[in-house]
């Protein structure tokens, strides 16, 4: 008759710490690749939308205002 293995002690690991590390590495790798592609597209200017109203508003704020009290 085969010996019955004793049950593991409470708190002992029953799953190795590197269980499915390949999946975690794949997900992290894909996230890095997606982030690099998005960064490259933004740097290339594809993510930049022209907003003439916003630029006009900023340009109007940049002009120096004359002080009526100064001679």
Steps between C-alpha positions, in 0.01 A plus 500: 500500500627849409576749770257788527684832478459720803298817446707818461556710806283811532661795325720292274510575128306254291561696178846606396571876506583496128171336399396637159777762494493474122148647493600789724809570288289492183246748638773737622681471167184578303429801722851633436466452125162677493640789707795537261273501195272762653800714598643473148168604346471798734854610427436467127206739536223261409330545836503879481173660402499860385284722713496847347257636761732394781804643324317827431401527866857439610632755252254762624614446859864542402464857376612777734219714630546872525454657841272806464640656822859504376616802301 
